[in-house]
Amino acid sequence: MQLDELRTAVETGEIDTVVVAFTDHYGRTMGKRFDAEFFVDRGTGDGTHACDYLLTVDMEMEPVDGYAFTSWEKGYGDFHLVPDMATLRRAGWATGTAFVLCDVVDDRAHEPVAVAPRSILRRQIDELAAEGFVAAAASELEFFLYRDSYRAAHAKGYRDLEAAGWYVEDYHLLQAARVEDYVGAARRALRDSEIPVENSKGEAAIGQHELNIRYTDVLTMADRHVIMKQGMKELADAQGVSVTFMAKPYSEQPGSSCHIHLSLWQDDTNAFVGTGSEHSEVFGWFLGGWMRHAADLMVCYAPTINSYKRYQDQSWAPTTIAWSTDNRTAGFRIVGAGPGLRIENRIPGADVNPYLAYAAAIASGLDGIRNRIEPPAEFRGDAYSAADIPTVPSTLHEARDRFVASSDARRLLGDEVVDHYGHHLRQEIAAADAAVTDWEMHRYFERI
């Protein structure tokens, strides 16, 4: 949506609210709801301010001590939210509303806040551009749909929820038809929000679905990913249903992934394509770097305690760091041909923060190109049963320790980012370690 279009829509009363947003560590959208007239008059140029504690809070919005970025001692000041007007669009899921994403800028240094997720991705895009490349990407998001509202689900302790389906519905058109009241509305809402939709389908668990949006440049895709989740949650709330992007809601069912597809381009040509049926050297080096650093940067693909419950053999989630052509057992699946040739990383779950995942992918692959890192030999067969290839970290604790100790992670993302997110993850792990779970109650209450 262009600014002139917004101005006209505000003058005619078609739009009365502009949501000004950015994402925190978790990928949650934070921000303010502006009177549309005020936004057109002042907000487009001035932006707005928000408390910098938002990049230190936990899931319960409690400020956490120990960050170098800000603290009680530093007074929890403001940072500047600068609207990126290229992201301005109608919010197709909400009446009379427009939506815009912001860059987070230090109010004193007038530079991007280095630890803000969108800033981290922007830095890697700039690094890639310096080497003459642009990245095209797509997020393939899965989710579970329930007939309980969010409030009802909360009141039930998120137990015994009514799934939207009652048997596995992978590609099943009858089950998919039964959820068109929500999923069809979501496709249309995204389309009306200038997020081009390809399709939706039932997935490999009960009540699980996938909604695919078209590939584009990597920053736009990360933005679309964030807006898609926000819009789908708000739409579910309005319909009295609920969706979750947890990686693994149920131990006995497959989890929800966010396969990320990525290719590099130069002068409108896919740089992964070689001569004949061969892949280019750039393809091999990018893949080699992405694979080499996958375990060290695992927290960028699997950022929560729950993320790691998804990595189970024969669950459609990868457990090994291998590459293979059109093989869904491998962590890195090569798909497409010609201009459509791309690498699909199957490691991320639906709980991923897209800015961090794409930043880690670009940083790793670019390091592969710069240092000509060759990938291992292509794996053929069932990667779940292979005994001689590296595995993904099995817990957030393991992944976090590897991240903060990694000289490569620090070289690729910077000490400031690694220290900041390492501290964030340590608090998340401590909160999980202190919690008494349903599993413990069922196992120990009577029988210990």
C-alpha positions as CSV (number, residue, x, y, z in Angstrom):
1,M,0.0,0.0,0.0
2,Q,1.4,3.4,-1.0
3,L,1.3,6.3,1.4
4,D,-1.0,8.2,-1.0
5,E,-3.4,5.2,-1.0
6,L,-3.4,5.3,2.8
7,R,-4.0,9.0,2.9
8,T,-7.0,8.7,0.6
9,A,-8.4,5.7,2.6
10,V,-8.1,7.7,5.8
11,E,-9.8,10.7,4.3
12,T,-12.7,8.6,3.1
13,G,-13.0,6.9,6.5
14,E,-12.0,3.5,5.0
15,I,-9.1,3.2,7.4
16,D,-9.1,4.5,10.9
17,T,-6.3,2.6,12.6
18,V,-2.6,1.9,11.7
19,V,-0.8,-0.8,13.6
20,V,2.9,0.0,14.1
21,A,4.8,-3.2,14.9
22,F,8.2,-4.9,15.4
23,T,9.2,-8.3,16.7
24,D,10.9,-9.3,20.0
25,H,13.2,-12.2,20.6
26,Y,10.4,-14.8,20.4
27,G,9.2,-13.3,17.1
28,R,6.1,-11.9,18.8
29,T,4.7,-8.7,17.3
30,M,4.9,-5.7,19.6
31,G,3.9,-2.1,19.0
32,K,1.1,0.5,19.1
33,R,-2.2,1.1,17.4
34,F,-2.3,4.6,15.9
35,D,-5.1,6.9,15.0
36,A,-4.8,6.8,11.2
37,E,-5.1,10.5,10.8
38,F,-2.3,11.1,13.3
39,F,-0.1,8.5,11.6
40,V,-0.5,10.0,8.2
41,D,0.2,13.5,9.6
42,R,3.2,12.6,11.9
43,G,3.8,8.9,12.2
44,T,5.2,8.2,8.8
45,G,8.1,10.6,9.3
46,D,8.5,10.6,13.1
47,G,7.7,7.0,13.8
48,T,7.2,6.3,17.5
49,H,9.1,5.2,20.6
50,A,8.8,2.1,22.8
51,C,10.5,1.0,26.0
52,D,13.8,-0.8,25.3
53,Y,12.9,-3.4,28.0
54,L,10.9,-5.1,25.2
55,L,14.2,-6.7,24.0
56,T,14.9,-8.1,27.5
57,V,11.5,-9.4,28.7
58,D,10.6,-13.1,29.1
59,M,7.3,-14.6,27.8
60,E,5.4,-13.2,30.8
61,M,6.7,-9.7,30.0
62,E,8.9,-9.6,33.0
63,P,12.2,-7.7,32.5
64,V,15.2,-9.9,32.9
65,D,18.4,-8.8,34.6
66,G,21.8,-9.4,33.2
67,Y,21.6,-7.9,29.7
68,A,24.3,-5.5,28.5
69,F,21.8,-3.8,26.2
70,T,19.5,-2.3,28.9
71,S,18.7,-2.8,32.6
72,W,17.1,-1.3,35.7
73,E,20.5,0.4,36.3
74,K,20.3,2.0,32.9
75,G,16.8,3.1,33.5
76,Y,15.0,1.2,30.7
77,G,14.8,4.1,28.2
78,D,13.3,4.2,24.8
79,F,14.3,3.1,21.4
80,H,12.9,4.5,18.1
81,L,10.5,2.5,16.0
82,V,11.0,3.7,12.4
83,P,8.3,2.6,10.0
84,D,9.5,0.8,6.9
85,M,6.9,2.1,4.5
86,A,7.6,-0.7,2.0
87,T,5.8,-2.9,4.5
88,L,2.7,-0.8,4.7
89,R,-0.5,-2.8,3.8
90,R,-4.1,-3.2,4.6
91,A,-4.7,-5.7,7.4
92,G,-7.1,-8.0,5.6
93,W,-8.2,-9.7,8.8
94,A,-9.3,-6.5,10.5
95,T,-11.8,-3.9,9.5
96,G,-10.5,-0.3,8.9
97,T,-6.9,-1.2,9.8
98,A,-3.5,-0.9,8.1
99,F,-0.3,-2.5,9.3
100,V,3.3,-1.5,9.0
101,L,6.6,-3.0,10.3
102,C,9.4,-1.0,11.8
103,D,13.1,-1.0,12.2
104,V,14.4,-0.6,15.8
105,V,16.8,2.3,16.0
106,D,19.0,3.5,18.9
107,D,17.6,6.9,19.9
108,R,21.0,8.3,20.8
109,A,23.4,6.7,18.3
110,H,20.8,6.9,15.5
111,E,21.8,3.4,14.3
112,P,19.9,0.2,14.1
113,V,19.7,-1.7,17.5
114,A,22.2,-4.5,16.8
115,V,20.3,-7.1,18.8
116,A,16.8,-6.4,17.3
117,P,15.8,-9.4,15.0
118,R,15.2,-7.4,11.9
119,S,18.5,-5.6,12.3
120,I,20.3,-8.9,12.5
121,L,18.8,-10.0,9.2
122,R,19.4,-6.6,7.5
123,R,23.1,-6.9,8.4
124,Q,23.4,-10.3,6.7
125,I,21.5,-9.0,3.7
126,D,24.0,-6.2,3.4
127,E,26.9,-8.7,3.7
128,L,25.4,-10.8,0.9
129,A,24.9,-7.7,-1.3
130,A,28.5,-6.8,-0.9
131,E,29.3,-10.2,-2.5
132,G,26.9,-9.4,-5.4
133,F,24.0,-11.7,-4.3
134,V,20.4,-11.3,-3.3
135,A,18.5,-14.1,-1.6
136,A,15.1,-15.4,-2.5
137,A,13.2,-17.3,0.2
138,A,9.9,-18.8,1.3
139,S,8.6,-19.9,4.7
140,E,6.4,-23.0,4.7
141,L,4.4,-22.7,7.9
142,E,2.4,-25.4,9.6
143,F,-0.1,-24.9,12.4
144,F,-2.7,-26.7,14.5
145,L,-6.3,-25.5,14.4
146,Y,-8.7,-26.0,17.4
147,R,-12.4,-25.2,17.8
148,D,-11.8,-23.8,21.3
149,S,-11.2,-20.0,21.5
150,Y,-7.9,-18.8,23.0
151,R,-9.7,-17.8,26.2
152,A,-11.4,-21.2,26.5
153,A,-8.1,-23.0,25.8
154,H,-6.5,-20.9,28.5
155,A,-9.3,-21.7,30.9
156,K,-8.8,-25.4,30.2
157,G,-5.1,-25.2,30.8
158,Y,-4.5,-26.0,27.1
159,R,-5.6,-29.6,27.8
160,D,-8.4,-31.6,26.1
161,L,-8.8,-29.1,23.2
162,E,-11.1,-29.9,20.4
163,A,-9.0,-30.4,17.3
164,A,-10.5,-29.2,14.0
165,G,-10.2,-32.7,12.6
166,W,-10.6,-36.2,14.0
167,Y,-8.2,-38.2,11.8
168,V,-4.9,-37.4,10.0
169,E,-5.7,-35.2,7.1
170,D,-2.5,-35.0,5.0
171,Y,-3.7,-33.8,1.6
172,H,-7.2,-35.0,2.5
173,L,-9.7,-32.8,0.7
174,L,-12.7,-33.8,2.8
175,Q,-11.1,-32.8,6.0
176,A,-9.7,-29.7,4.5
177,A,-13.2,-28.7,3.3
178,R,-14.4,-28.9,6.9
179,V,-12.0,-26.1,8.0
180,E,-12.6,-23.8,5.1
181,D,-14.5,-21.5,7.5
182,Y,-11.2,-20.6,9.0
183,V,-8.4,-21.7,6.6
184,G,-10.3,-20.2,3.5
185,A,-10.8,-17.0,5.4
186,A,-7.1,-16.9,6.3
187,R,-6.1,-17.3,2.6
188,R,-8.4,-14.5,1.6
189,A,-7.2,-12.3,4.6
190,L,-3.6,-12.7,3.6
191,R,-4.3,-12.1,0.0
192,D,-6.1,-8.9,1.0
193,S,-3.1,-8.0,3.1
194,E,-0.8,-8.1,0.0
195,I,0.7,-11.4,1.0
196,P,0.3,-13.6,-2.1
197,V,-1.0,-17.0,-1.2
198,E,-0.2,-20.2,-3.1
199,N,-2.3,-22.8,-1.4
200,S,-3.3,-24.6,1.9
201,K,-3.6,-28.3,2.7
202,G,-4.1,-30.7,5.5
203,E,-1.0,-32.0,7.2
204,A,0.3,-35.1,8.9
205,A,-1.4,-34.8,12.3
206,I,-5.0,-34.4,13.5
207,G,-6.1,-30.8,13.1
208,Q,-2.8,-29.8,11.5
209,H,-2.6,-27.7,8.3
210,E,-0.2,-25.8,6.2
211,L,-0.6,-22.5,4.4
212,N,1.9,-21.5,1.8
213,I,2.8,-18.0,0.6
214,R,4.8,-17.1,-2.5
215,Y,8.6,-16.7,-2.4
216,T,10.2,-13.3,-2.6
217,D,13.3,-11.5,-1.5
218,V,14.4,-12.7,2.0
219,L,13.5,-9.6,4.0
220,T,10.1,-9.3,2.5
221,M,9.5,-13.0,3.2
222,A,10.5,-12.6,6.8
223,D,8.1,-9.7,7.1
224,R,5.3,-11.7,5.4
225,H,6.0,-14.6,7.8
226,V,5.6,-12.3,10.8
227,I,2.5,-10.6,9.5
228,M,1.0,-13.9,8.5
229,K,1.2,-15.3,12.0
230,Q,-0.2,-12.1,13.5
231,G,-3.1,-12.0,11.0
232,M,-3.9,-15.7,11.5
233,K,-4.0,-15.4,15.3
234,E,-6.2,-12.3,15.1
235,L,-8.6,-14.0,12.6
236,A,-8.8,-17.0,14.9
237,D,-9.6,-14.8,17.8
238,A,-12.4,-13.1,15.9
239,Q,-13.9,-16.4,14.9
240,G,-13.7,-17.9,18.4
241,V,-11.2,-20.6,17.4
242,S,-7.5,-20.9,18.0
243,V,-4.3,-21.8,16.1
244,T,-0.9,-22.6,17.5
245,F,2.5,-22.4,15.9
246,M,4.1,-24.4,18.7
247,A,6.7,-26.8,17.3
248,K,5.3,-29.9,19.1
249,P,1.9,-29.6,20.8
250,Y,1.5,-33.3,21.4
251,S,4.1,-36.0,22.0
252,E,2.2,-38.6,20.1
253,Q,1.7,-36.6,16.9
254,P,4.1,-35.0,14.4
255,G,5.1,-31.4,15.2
256,S,4.7,-28.3,13.1
257,S,7.6,-27.3,10.9
258,C,8.6,-24.1,9.1
259,H,10.7,-25.4,6.2
260,I,12.6,-22.5,4.8
261,H,13.5,-22.4,1.1
262,L,16.4,-20.3,-0.1
263,S,18.3,-19.6,-3.3
264,L,20.9,-16.9,-4.3
265,W,20.5,-14.7,-7.4
266,Q,22.8,-12.5,-9.5
267,D,21.5,-10.3,-12.3
268,D,18.1,-12.1,-12.3
269,T,19.8,-15.5,-12.6
270,N,19.7,-18.3,-10.1
271,A,23.3,-18.6,-8.9
272,F,22.7,-22.2,-7.8
273,V,22.3,-23.4,-11.3
274,G,25.3,-24.9,-13.0
275,T,25.8,-26.3,-16.5
276,G,23.8,-29.2,-17.6
277,S,22.5,-31.2,-14.6
278,E,25.3,-30.0,-12.3
279,H,24.8,-27.5,-9.5
280,S,27.1,-24.4,-9.5
281,E,30.1,-24.0,-7.2
282,V,28.2,-21.3,-5.4
283,F,25.4,-23.8,-4.6
284,G,27.9,-26.3,-3.2
285,W,29.8,-23.7,-1.1
286,F,26.6,-22.1,0.2
287,L,25.2,-25.5,1.2
288,G,28.6,-26.5,2.7
289,G,28.6,-23.4,4.9
290,W,24.9,-23.7,5.9
291,M,25.5,-27.4,6.9
292,R,28.8,-26.8,8.7
293,H,27.3,-24.1,11.0
294,A,23.8,-25.6,11.4
295,A,24.5,-27.1,14.9
296,D,26.3,-24.0,16.2
297,L,23.5,-21.8,15.1
298,M,20.7,-24.2,16.0
299,V,19.1,-21.8,18.4
300,C,18.3,-19.6,15.4
301,Y,16.2,-22.4,14.0
302,A,14.9,-24.0,17.2
303,P,14.6,-21.3,19.8
304,T,12.3,-22.8,22.5
305,I,12.3,-25.7,24.9
306,N,9.5,-27.2,22.9
307,S,11.3,-26.9,19.6
308,Y,13.5,-30.0,20.4
309,K,10.5,-32.3,21.2
310,R,9.9,-32.3,17.4
311,Y,13.1,-34.0,16.4
312,Q,12.1,-37.6,16.5
313,D,12.9,-40.4,14.0
314,Q,10.3,-41.1,11.3
315,S,8.3,-38.0,12.4
316,W,8.9,-35.9,9.2
317,A,11.2,-33.7,11.3
318,P,14.9,-34.2,10.6
319,T,17.3,-35.6,13.2
320,T,20.5,-35.5,11.1
321,I,22.5,-32.8,9.3
322,A,22.6,-34.3,5.8
323,W,21.7,-33.2,2.3
324,S,19.8,-35.2,-0.3
325,T,17.8,-34.6,-3.5
326,D,14.1,-34.7,-2.8
327,N,14.5,-36.7,0.4
328,R,12.3,-35.7,3.3
329,T,14.4,-37.7,5.8
330,A,17.4,-35.3,5.4
331,G,17.8,-31.9,7.2
332,F,18.7,-30.3,3.9
333,R,16.5,-31.3,0.9
334,I,17.4,-30.1,-2.6
335,V,14.3,-29.3,-4.7
336,G,13.4,-27.7,-8.0
337,A,15.4,-27.3,-11.2
338,G,16.5,-24.4,-13.3
339,P,15.3,-21.1,-11.9
340,G,13.4,-23.0,-9.3
341,L,16.5,-24.8,-7.9
342,R,16.7,-24.2,-4.1
343,I,17.8,-25.6,-0.8
344,E,15.0,-26.5,1.7
345,N,16.2,-26.5,5.3
346,R,13.7,-28.8,7.2
347,I,15.2,-28.1,10.6
348,P,13.2,-25.0,11.7
349,G,9.9,-25.5,13.5
350,A,6.8,-23.3,13.3
351,D,8.0,-21.5,16.5
352,V,10.9,-20.0,14.7
353,N,11.7,-16.3,14.5
354,P,12.1,-15.8,10.8
355,Y,14.5,-12.9,11.0
356,L,17.0,-15.0,13.0
357,A,16.5,-18.2,10.9
358,Y,17.2,-16.4,7.6
359,A,20.0,-14.4,9.1
360,A,21.7,-17.6,10.3
361,A,21.2,-19.2,6.9
362,I,22.7,-16.3,5.0
363,A,25.6,-15.9,7.4
364,S,26.4,-19.6,7.2
365,G,26.1,-19.9,3.5
366,L,28.0,-16.7,2.8
367,D,30.8,-18.0,5.0
368,G,30.7,-21.2,2.8
369,I,31.1,-19.1,-0.3
370,R,33.9,-16.9,1.1
371,N,35.9,-19.9,2.3
372,R,34.8,-22.4,-0.4
373,I,33.4,-24.9,2.1
374,E,32.5,-28.0,0.3
375,P,29.4,-30.0,1.5
376,P,29.8,-33.6,2.5
377,A,28.8,-36.2,-0.1
378,E,25.1,-36.4,-0.9
379,F,23.3,-38.8,1.4
380,R,21.0,-41.4,-0.1
381,G,18.5,-43.5,1.8
382,D,16.9,-43.1,5.2
383,A,18.7,-40.5,7.1
384,Y,16.9,-41.4,10.3
385,S,18.7,-44.8,10.3
386,A,22.1,-43.5,9.4
387,A,24.7,-43.9,12.1
388,D,27.6,-42.0,10.6
389,I,26.3,-38.5,10.0
390,P,26.0,-35.6,12.5
391,T,22.8,-35.1,14.5
392,V,21.0,-31.9,15.5
393,P,21.3,-30.9,19.1
394,S,18.7,-32.7,21.2
395,T,17.8,-29.9,23.8
396,L,17.8,-26.2,24.0
397,H,20.3,-26.5,26.8
398,E,22.8,-28.3,24.5
399,A,22.1,-25.9,21.6
400,R,22.5,-22.8,23.7
401,D,25.8,-23.9,25.2
402,R,27.1,-24.7,21.8
403,F,26.0,-21.3,20.5
404,V,27.7,-19.2,23.2
405,A,30.9,-21.3,23.0
406,S,31.1,-21.2,19.3
407,S,33.8,-19.0,17.8
408,D,32.1,-19.4,14.4
409,A,28.8,-18.1,15.8
410,R,30.6,-15.1,17.3
411,R,32.5,-14.5,14.0
412,L,29.3,-14.7,11.9
413,L,26.8,-12.9,14.1
414,G,29.0,-10.9,16.4
415,D,29.7,-11.1,20.2
416,E,26.9,-8.6,21.0
417,V,24.2,-10.8,19.3
418,V,25.6,-14.1,20.7
419,D,25.9,-12.8,24.3
420,H,22.4,-11.1,24.2
421,Y,20.6,-14.2,22.8
422,G,22.7,-16.5,24.9
423,H,21.4,-14.7,28.0
424,H,17.9,-14.7,26.7
425,L,18.0,-18.5,26.2
426,R,19.6,-19.1,29.6
427,Q,16.6,-17.5,31.2
428,E,14.2,-19.5,29.1
429,I,16.0,-22.7,30.1
430,A,16.0,-21.7,33.8
431,A,12.2,-21.1,33.7
432,A,11.6,-24.5,32.2
433,D,13.9,-26.2,34.7
434,A,12.0,-24.6,37.6
435,A,8.5,-25.6,36.3
436,V,6.6,-28.6,37.6
437,T,5.1,-30.3,34.6
438,D,2.0,-32.5,34.1
439,W,4.4,-35.3,33.2
440,E,5.9,-35.1,36.6
441,M,2.6,-35.0,38.4
442,H,1.3,-38.1,36.5
443,R,4.5,-40.0,37.0
444,Y,5.3,-39.2,40.6
445,F,2.2,-38.0,42.5
446,E,1.1,-41.4,43.7
447,R,3.7,-43.9,42.7
448,I,7.0,-42.4,44.0
